Amino acid sequence: MADFDEELDASGLNCPLPILRAKKALAALDSGKVLHIIATDPGSVKDFEAFSKQTGNELLESKEEGGKFHFLIKKA
């Protein structure tokens, strides 16, 4: 996994909470910083793809590992 600046563990949370928490976490980061999100909601894969398109933040990585979903989002 690539380097990241902040980590957000949204395990156990269902849509839309992982997105809302990520939005808040990204707001606190400087431009160019990377947020690593861990989620357990399978719907979060499509949610974070849509979120990235809508917000202009770059989805660097999206993968599933051991029943958890990992996302790396770079703040625009």
Secondary structure as GFF3:
##gff-version 3
##sequence-region A 1 76
A	DSSP	beta_strand	6	10	.	.	.	ID=ss1
A	DSSP	alpha_helix	17	27	.	.	.	ID=ss2
A	DSSP	beta_strand	34	39	.	.	.	ID=ss3
A	DSSP	alpha_helix	44	55	.	.	.	ID=ss4
A	DSSP	beta_strand	58	65	.	.	.	ID=ss5
A	DSSP	beta_strand	68	74	.	.	.	ID=ss6
###
